[in-house]
């Protein structure tokens, strides 16, 4: 997800038009800013990723969904 804004340890994030509040508690030693991409698991940001890694992850997810629907 892409970080839209940060307030303490809570970020407002967006991915494909879906917005969520995401906890940054597990990444408090990492420097994060609006525009950064993070991998999110059960409401927690767990890893900072590059824009290329984020795009690649979405492409793999789309392939898995397409294969499941065949």
ROGURO-132936 format. One record per residue: residue number from 1; x, y, z of N, C-alpha, C in turn. Coordinates in steps of 0.1 Angstrom, whole numbers, plus 2048, in hexadecimal, padded with zeros to 3 digits. Each point is the difference from the previous one (the first is absolute). Example, Ala and Ser with C-alpha at 12.3 -4.5 7.8 and 13.67 -1.06 7.14 Angstrom:
+------+------+------+------+-------+-------+-------+------+------+------+
| resi | n.px | n.py | n.pz | ca.px | ca.py | ca.pz | c.px | c.py | c.pz |
+------+------+------+------+-------+-------+-------+------+------+------+
|    1 |  884 |  7C7 |  84E |   7F7 |   80C |   800 |  809 |  80C |  800 |
|    2 |  7FC |  80B |  7F9 |   809 |   80B |   800 |  7F8 |  80B |  808 |
+------+------+------+------+-------+-------+-------+------+------+------+
***
This chain:
+------+------+------+------+-------+-------+-------+------+------+------+
| resi | n.px | n.py | n.pz | ca.px | ca.py | ca.pz | c.px | c.py | c.pz |
+------+------+------+------+-------+-------+-------+------+------+------+
|    1 |  808 |  7F4 |  800 |   7F8 |   80C |   800 |  809 |  80C |  800 |
|    2 |  7FB |  80B |  7FB |   807 |   80D |   7FF |  7FB |  809 |  80C |
|    3 |  80A |  805 |  808 |   7FD |   808 |   80B |  7FB |  80E |  7FB |
|    4 |  7F4 |  804 |  804 |   7FA |   80D |   7FD |  804 |  80B |  80A |
|    5 |  7FF |  7FC |  80D |   803 |   809 |   80B |  804 |  7F8 |  80C |
|    6 |  807 |  806 |  80A |   804 |   7F9 |   80C |  7FD |  809 |  80C |
|    7 |  7FA |  7FA |  80A |   7FD |   807 |   80D |  805 |  7F6 |  80B |
|    8 |  80C |  803 |  805 |   806 |   7F8 |   80A |  804 |  7F2 |  7FA |
|    9 |  7FA |  7F6 |  806 |   802 |   7F2 |   7FB |  7F5 |  7FB |  7F8 |
|   10 |  7F8 |  809 |  7FA |   7F5 |   7FC |   7F8 |  801 |  807 |  7F2 |
|   11 |  7FF |  7F8 |  7F6 |   801 |   806 |   7F2 |  7F3 |  7FD |  7F9 |
|   12 |  7FC |  80A |  7F8 |   7F5 |   7FE |   7F7 |  806 |  7FC |  7F3 |
|   13 |  7FC |  7F4 |  7FB |   806 |   7FA |   7F5 |  7F6 |  7FD |  7F5 |
|   14 |  804 |  7FF |  7F3 |   7F7 |   7FD |   7F5 |  806 |  7F6 |  7F7 |
|   15 |  7F8 |  7F7 |  7FA |   804 |   7F7 |   7F6 |  7F4 |  7FD |  7F7 |
|   16 |  801 |  803 |  7F4 |   7F5 |   7FE |   7F6 |  7F3 |  805 |  804 |
|   17 |  800 |  80C |  806 |   7F4 |   807 |   803 |  7FA |  7FD |  80E |
|   18 |  807 |  7F6 |  807 |   7FB |   7FD |   80D |  80A |  806 |  80A |
|   19 |  7FA |  807 |  80A |   807 |   807 |   80A |  7FE |  7F9 |  80E |
|   20 |  80B |  7FF |  807 |   800 |   7FA |   80D |  809 |  807 |  80A |
|   21 |  7FD |  800 |  80D |   80A |   804 |   80A |  809 |  7F4 |  803 |
|   22 |  80D |  803 |  800 |   809 |   7F5 |   802 |  80A |  804 |  80C |
|   23 |  802 |  7F6 |  809 |   809 |   803 |   80B |  80F |  7FF |  7FB |
|   24 |  807 |  80A |  804 |   80F |   800 |   7FD |  808 |  7FC |  80C |
|   25 |  7F9 |  7FB |  80B |   807 |   7FC |   80C |  80C |  7F6 |  7FE |
|   26 |  7FE |  7F7 |  7F7 |   80B |   7F6 |   7FE |  80C |  806 |  7F8 |
|   27 |  7FE |  80B |  7FA |   80A |   807 |   7F8 |  805 |  80D |  806 |
|   28 |  7FF |  801 |  80D |   804 |   80D |   806 |  80E |  804 |  7FF |
|   29 |  809 |  7F6 |  7FC |   80E |   803 |   7FE |  803 |  804 |  7F1 |
|   30 |  7F6 |  7FF |  7F8 |   802 |   803 |   7F2 |  7FB |  80F |  7FD |
|   31 |  807 |  807 |  7F7 |   7FB |   80D |   7FC |  7F6 |  7FE |  7F5 |
|   32 |  7F4 |  805 |  803 |   7F5 |   7FF |   7F6 |  7FA |  80E |  7FE |
|   33 |  7FB |  802 |  7F3 |   7FA |   80D |   7FD |  7F5 |  7FD |  7F6 |
|   34 |  7F7 |  80A |  7FF |   7F5 |   7FF |   7F6 |  807 |  7FE |  7F2 |
|   35 |  7FA |  7F7 |  7F8 |   805 |   7FC |   7F3 |  808 |  7F3 |  801 |
|   36 |  804 |  7FC |  80C |   807 |   7F3 |   801 |  7F6 |  7F4 |  7FE |
|   37 |  805 |  7F5 |  7FC |   7F8 |   7F4 |   7FF |  804 |  7F6 |  80B |
|   38 |  7F6 |  7FA |  806 |   802 |   7F6 |   80B |  7F8 |  7F3 |  7FD |
|   39 |  805 |  7F5 |  804 |   7F9 |   7F4 |   800 |  7F8 |  7FF |  80D |
|   40 |  7F3 |  7FD |  7FF |   7F7 |   800 |   80B |  7FB |  7F2 |  803 |
|   41 |  800 |  7FC |  80C |   7FA |   7F3 |   804 |  7F8 |  802 |  80D |
|   42 |  7F3 |  7FC |  7FF |   7F6 |   802 |   80B |  801 |  80D |  807 |
|   43 |  801 |  80B |  7F8 |   7FF |   80D |   805 |  80D |  806 |  804 |
|   44 |  80B |  7F9 |  7FF |   80D |   805 |   804 |  809 |  801 |  7F4 |
|   45 |  807 |  80B |  7FF |   80B |   801 |   7F6 |  80C |  7F7 |  805 |
|   46 |  804 |  7F7 |  7F7 |   80B |   7F7 |   804 |  80D |  802 |  7F9 |
|   47 |  7FF |  807 |  7F4 |   80C |   802 |   7F8 |  7FF |  80B |  7F7 |
|   48 |  80A |  809 |  7FE |   800 |   80A |   7F6 |  805 |  7FA |  7F3 |
|   49 |  7F9 |  803 |  7F5 |   804 |   7FB |   7F3 |  801 |  80B |  7F6 |
|   50 |  807 |  7FD |  7F6 |   802 |   80A |   7F5 |  7F3 |  801 |  7F7 |
|   51 |  7FE |  80A |  7F9 |   7F5 |   800 |   7F7 |  800 |  7F5 |  7F6 |
|   52 |  80B |  7FB |  7FC |   801 |   7F5 |   7F6 |  7FC |  7F3 |  807 |
|   53 |  804 |  7FE |  80D |   7FD |   7F4 |   807 |  7F0 |  800 |  803 |
|   54 |  7FB |  80C |  803 |   7F1 |   801 |   802 |  7F9 |  7FC |  7F3 |
|   55 |  804 |  805 |  7F5 |   7FA |   7FD |   7F3 |  801 |  7F1 |  7FD |
|   56 |  80C |  7FB |  802 |   802 |   7F1 |   7FD |  7F7 |  7F8 |  809 |
|   57 |  7FF |  803 |  80D |   7F7 |   7F9 |   809 |  7F2 |  800 |  7FB |
|   58 |  7FB |  80C |  7FC |   7F2 |   800 |   7FB |  7FE |  7F8 |  7F3 |
|   59 |  80A |  800 |  7F7 |   800 |   7F8 |   7F4 |  7FF |  7F1 |  804 |
|   60 |  808 |  7FB |  809 |   7FF |   7F2 |   805 |  7F3 |  7FD |  806 |
|   61 |  7FA |  809 |  808 |   7F3 |   7FE |   806 |  7F5 |  7FF |  7F5 |
|   62 |  801 |  809 |  7F6 |   7F6 |   7FF |   7F5 |  801 |  7F3 |  7F9 |
|   63 |  80C |  7FB |  7FE |   802 |   7F3 |   7F9 |  7FA |  7F4 |  808 |
|   64 |  802 |  801 |  80D |   7FB |   7F5 |   809 |  7F0 |  801 |  800 |
|   65 |  7FB |  80C |  800 |   7F1 |   801 |   800 |  7FB |  7FB |  7F2 |
|   66 |  806 |  803 |  7F5 |   7FC |   7FC |   7F3 |  800 |  7F1 |  7FF |
|   67 |  80B |  7F9 |  805 |   801 |   7F2 |   800 |  7F6 |  7F9 |  808 |
|   68 |  7FC |  806 |  80C |   7F6 |   7FB |   808 |  7F2 |  800 |  7FA |
|   69 |  7FE |  80A |  7F7 |   7F3 |   802 |   7FA |  7FF |  7F8 |  7F3 |
|   70 |  80A |  7F9 |  7FC |   7FF |   7F8 |   7F3 |  7FB |  7F3 |  803 |
+------+------+------+------+-------+-------+-------+------+------+------+
***
